[in-house]
Amino acid sequence: MKFESNYRELESQYIMPAFSREIMITKGSGCTVTDADGKQYLDLVAGIAVCSTGHCHPKVVKAITDQAAELIHCSNLYYVPHQGTLAKKLVEISGFPGKAKAFFSNSGAEAMEGALKLARIRTGKKEFVACEGGFHGRTMGSLACTHKPAIRDPFMPLEPYTKFVPYGDAEAVKAAITPETAAVVLEPVQGEGGVIIPPAGYLKQVRDICDEKGVLLIVDEVQSGMGRTGHWFAFQQDGITPDIITIAKAIASGFPMGAIVAREGLEFGKSEHGSTFAGGPIACAAALASIEVIEELLPDVAGKGERFRAAFAHLNPRVKGLMIGITIGDHCADVQKECAANGLLVNCAAHGNLRLVPPLTITNAEIDRATGIINAAVSKFART
Ligand SMILES: Cc1ncc(COP(=O)(O)O)c(C=O)c1O
């Protein structure tokens, strides 16, 4: 379908101004996108860690189009094609022991809603402990566990009640837990917070504290999961098993989908949760194809991350596979703009941190081109 050429006017008149945007992306292939004026960019944003298989991967496109020709939607009142196969696959790649199960949603925030509801209903407790700098979504429940005051405060009071503790400080988690705490909620690497990697051993310490106190551990893998850090899920590097994980973003290569996986014995009973669209046949087909592609890419993710690390050695990068953060400071937006002018899309997360979350398909040549553009932009603004 041809895109509308008057998109700027239509947006300013008819779309609520919640986003600030400069370009319209009209086409994507692999690591490259094209804008409405025909300009090409190397894309290190990838829909913010969504398009991990690259834009329009042929296997994903085929899975979506084949399924769309068969059945677009079918209510969860019925068995849904591919849903069981995908749930089995998610349980397998999560590595949860025993009989873990999945529940589907349509986004990361909704996955978090499901996780919070599951924690409350199975523990009978009301409170949560989450981390400063953490991001878990913008729906009322997930927002209650999201820390950033600018996006949270206008919507107070929020439910559930959440206590925030410094990220990376296991003792602070311990001190914040009360007899009313249902779960601790955290990201294994904070994405929106600026690609913040906690100290080694943090997740294990929090796991031990949760076990000791009888509190559930919810690990938000929405951004860090599905191969992004070189493992299927970032928690797997820490040798722990959470009680619940949340998944979204890259799960279906950009077709909207989310999911939770919960350990054996932790599940919704009849009518305790639900959704009209969640786990629909196209989303499931797209996710199964995406998992097949990511499986092939996974062994190379860590090495690609190391190539970024070497190119940015002078900038002290934080690298977990292909989740890369560089603290730029006040000039982050200038660097982002300069990169775009030079045909590279990058994005600033919180506190002046440049965040790079490219497709896992990125080649060495593309990494070298991207790091060259970024280094030039950073040194230009370091001088101003
Ligand atoms: C860690 C994390 N959790 C949850 C979310 C919310 O996901 P969504 O935007 O799909 O609702 C995000 C989005 O950036 C995220 O990074």
Ligand as a Chemical Component Dictionary entry (heavy atoms), coordinates in Angstrom:
data_LIG
# 
_chem_comp.id                   LIG 
_chem_comp.type                 NON-POLYMER 
_chem_comp.pdbx_formal_charge   0 
_chem_comp.three_letter_code    LIG 
# 
loop_
_chem_comp_atom.comp_id 
_chem_comp_atom.atom_id 
_chem_comp_atom.alt_atom_id 
_chem_comp_atom.type_symbol 
_chem_comp_atom.charge 
_chem_comp_atom.model_Cartn_x 
_chem_comp_atom.model_Cartn_y 
_chem_comp_atom.model_Cartn_z 
_chem_comp_atom.pdbx_ordinal 
LIG C1 C1 C 0 12.244 -4.002 29.899 1  
LIG C2 C2 C 0 10.941 -3.545 29.300 2  
LIG N1 N1 N 0 9.789  -3.984 29.828 3  
LIG C3 C3 C 0 8.597  -3.627 29.325 4  
LIG C4 C4 C 0 8.517  -2.776 28.245 5  
LIG C5 C5 C 0 7.174  -2.390 27.699 6  
LIG O1 O1 O 0 6.973  -3.013 26.479 7  
LIG P1 P1 P 0 5.857  -2.474 25.462 8  
LIG O2 O2 O 0 6.339  -1.167 24.948 9  
LIG O3 O3 O 0 5.788  -3.556 24.399 10 
LIG O4 O4 O 0 4.595  -2.368 26.222 11 
LIG C6 C6 C 0 9.698  -2.297 27.650 12 
LIG C7 C7 C 0 9.633  -1.366 26.521 13 
LIG O5 O5 O 0 10.568 -0.706 26.176 14 
LIG C8 C8 C 0 10.944 -2.695 28.191 15 
LIG O6 O6 O 0 12.093 -2.256 27.688 16 
# 
loop_
_chem_comp_bond.comp_id 
_chem_comp_bond.atom_id_1 
_chem_comp_bond.atom_id_2 
_chem_comp_bond.value_order 
_chem_comp_bond.pdbx_ordinal 
LIG C1 C2 SING 1  
LIG C2 N1 SING 2  
LIG C2 C8 DOUB 3  
LIG N1 C3 DOUB 4  
LIG C3 C4 SING 5  
LIG C4 C5 SING 6  
LIG C4 C6 DOUB 7  
LIG C5 O1 SING 8  
LIG O1 P1 SING 9  
LIG P1 O2 DOUB 10 
LIG P1 O3 SING 11 
LIG P1 O4 SING 12 
LIG C6 C7 SING 13 
LIG C6 C8 SING 14 
LIG C7 O5 DOUB 15 
LIG C8 O6 SING 16 
# 
